[in-house]
Amino acid sequence: MRNCKGYVYLELMAAFSICIFLILAILPILEELMTHRKDIAVRTEAHHLLYEKLTAFMDGEIQAIGQEIIYKKRSYELVWKDHLDFPGMIEGCVRYEDESGNLESICDTAKK
């Protein structure tokens, strides 16, 4: 061990490049994970709004009229249409834009 100089910088550069490679590999995964977390929260809000409106419709509190709902600074569109397969049912859909900018829709039916 008397003459062990000269490779310190080379080893340091190799270790640094491995660390940078690992960080660059993990960052896109973390970004996608955070986007999915936000999408889940928005989807949960959309489900909540849809079932709240369907319940209010079945209780006779509201009419089946399409409307735009602003909830927590996000816009949701409520659309009603008759269910074609079952004549005594009506279908309610909530449309919204997710974190990626894609339009999503959640639908369910209720009795008229």
Disulfide bonds with the S-S distance in Angstrom:
Cys93-Cys107 2.03
